[in-house]
Amino acid sequence: MADNILLSEMTWTEVDEAMKDRPVALVPVGATEAHGPHLPLSTDSVIAVEMARRGAKKLKEHGVSALILPPVNLTVADWSADFAGTLSVSAETSVAVLRDLAVYASKRFRAVAFVNIHLEPTNVECVKKAVEEATKAGASVCAVDLTRKRWADKLDAAFKAGDHAGAWETSLMMVAAPDQVRERERISLAPMDGLMPAIKKGAKTFVEAGGEDAYFGDPTAASDDDGKKQFDVLAEILQVCVMEHLGSKA
C-alpha cells in the first residue's frame, strides 16, 4: 500500500490499489467548536486525525492495513453554542450521517472504526447509536469510546478531570499542529478546574460550567513531551479496539 493513507489526498487509482490490502476505514470524529482563545475550532478533528495516523501505524505492525477517511467535523456541539464559530447539528442528523457513512464504507472496507475525540456527552451517545444502527444494517463497525473506564484509566489526570483545551488537548495540539497553537494566549491563561465537577452539578454548557473563555484545565501546563506520551496511548487504544473488533468478526 502507498505511504499516503489519507483518503482525501489520494487519487481513485491509488485507493483502488490500496484496497487490495483489505484496509480498515478509520473515520476521525471531531467538531467545529470553541477551544479557548489559544486553540482552533478544529481542535478535536485535528487530534482525531493524528490519532488515526498513529493508530494506523500500529495496526500495520500487526498486519492490518488502514485508510483514514475525511474527518466528520459537524457534530452535536451544544455545550459551546454561546461562542462565535461553533457549529452544531441535531443528534438525529449526526446519527444519520455516521450510520450511513459506516454502512456505505463497510461495503468496501474490511471494517469501519470511528475515532471519536469530541466527548460532549450527546455526541458520544450519537456515535454509539450510529454504531448500533449500522451494525443492525449489516455493517462491520466499531468506535473508540474514550469515556469508558477501561480507556480513561490509561490517560492522564487532566483528561480524567474533564479537560477541554487545557493541558491534555493543548499538549496533543502541540504535537499534531504546533503552528495552530496561539502561544501568547496560551501562556496568559489562568488554570481552571476540569469539566467533571460542573457536569456532576448539572451544567449543560461551558458558560454554565464557568468557562467564559471556553476552556477547562490548565493550558499553561501543556507540553510537547506530554502530547507525545498521550498520543502513544491513544494509538494503542485505537489499535486494540480495531483488533478486538476484527477478532470478534473472525
WOQUINOR-V454886 format. One record per pair of residues at least 12 apart in sequence whose C-alpha atoms are under 7 Angstrom apart, sorted by the first residue. I is the first residue (numbers start at 0). J is the second residue. D is the distance in whole Angstrom. If there is no record, write none. Layout:
BEGIN
((I,J,D) (I,J,D))
END
This chain:
BEGIN
((0,17,5) (0,20,7) (1,17,7) (4,66,5) (4,67,6) (5,66,6) (5,67,5) (5,68,6) (6,66,6) (6,67,6) (6,68,5) (6,69,7) (7,68,7) (7,69,6) (20,64,6) (21,64,7) (21,108,6) (21,109,6) (22,63,7) (22,64,4) (22,65,4) (22,66,6) (22,108,6) (22,109,6) (23,64,6) (23,65,5) (23,66,6) (23,108,6) (23,109,5) (23,110,5) (23,111,6) (24,65,6) (24,66,5) (24,67,6) (24,68,6) (24,108,6) (24,110,6) (24,111,5) (24,112,6) (25,51,6) (25,65,7) (25,66,6) (25,67,5) (25,68,6) (25,111,6) (25,112,5) (25,113,6) (25,114,7) (26,67,6) (26,68,5) (26,69,7) (26,70,6) (26,112,6) (26,113,5) (26,114,6) (27,44,7) (27,47,5) (27,48,5) (27,51,7) (27,70,5) (27,71,6) (27,113,6) (27,114,5) (27,115,6) (28,44,6) (28,47,6) (28,70,6) (28,71,5) (28,72,7) (28,113,7) (28,114,6) (28,115,4) (28,116,6) (28,117,7) (29,43,5) (29,44,4) (29,47,7) (29,70,7) (29,71,6) (29,72,5) (29,115,6) (29,116,6) (29,117,5) (30,43,6) (30,44,6) (30,72,5) (30,73,5) (30,74,6) (30,76,7) (30,117,6) (31,72,6) (31,73,6) (31,85,6) (31,86,6) (32,76,7) (32,79,6) (32,84,6) (32,85,4) (32,86,6) (33,79,6) (33,82,6) (33,84,7) (33,85,6) (33,213,6) (34,163,7) (34,164,5) (34,213,6) (34,214,6) (35,164,6) (35,212,5) (35,213,5) (35,214,5) (36,184,6) (36,212,7) (37,180,6) (37,181,5) (37,182,7) (37,184,5) (37,185,5) (38,179,7) (38,180,5) (38,181,6) (39,179,7) (43,116,6) (43,117,6) (44,70,6) (44,72,6) (45,175,7) (46,171,7) (46,172,7) (46,175,7) (47,114,6) (47,115,6) (47,116,6) (48,70,7) (49,175,6) (50,230,6) (50,233,6) (50,234,6) (51,67,7) (51,114,7) (53,234,5) (54,234,4) (54,235,7) (54,237,6) (54,238,6) (57,234,7) (57,238,6) (58,238,6) (73,86,7) (73,87,6) (73,88,7) (74,87,6) (74,88,6) (74,93,6) (74,122,7) (75,87,5) (75,88,5) (75,89,6) (75,90,6) (75,93,7) (75,121,7) (75,122,6) (78,203,6) (78,204,4) (78,205,6) (79,204,6) (79,205,6) (90,125,6) (93,125,7) (94,125,5) (94,126,7) (94,128,7) (94,129,5) (97,129,6) (98,129,5) (98,130,7) (98,132,6) (98,133,5) (101,133,6) (101,138,7) (101,140,7) (102,133,6) (102,138,5) (105,138,5) (105,139,6) (110,139,5) (110,140,6) (111,139,6) (111,140,5) (111,141,6) (112,140,6) (112,141,5) (112,142,5) (112,241,7) (113,141,6) (113,142,4) (113,143,6) (114,142,6) (114,143,5) (115,143,6) (115,144,7) (141,244,7) (143,237,6) (143,240,7) (150,236,7) (154,229,7) (157,216,7) (160,193,5) (160,194,7) (160,195,6) (161,193,4) (161,194,4) (161,195,5) (162,193,5) (162,194,6) (162,215,6) (162,216,5) (163,214,5) (163,215,5) (163,216,7) (164,214,5) (164,215,6) (164,218,7) (165,214,6) (165,215,5) (165,216,4) (165,217,5) (165,218,4) (166,216,6) (166,217,5) (166,218,5) (166,219,7) (166,220,5) (166,221,4) (167,221,7) (169,218,6) (169,221,6) (170,221,5) (170,222,5) (170,223,6) (170,225,6) (170,226,4) (171,226,4) (171,230,7) (173,223,6) (173,226,7) (174,223,6) (174,226,6) (174,227,7) (185,218,6) (185,219,6) (186,219,5) (188,218,7) (188,219,7) (189,217,7) (190,216,6) (190,217,4) (191,215,5) (191,216,5) (191,217,6) (192,215,6) (192,216,5) (193,215,5) (193,216,5) (194,215,6))
END
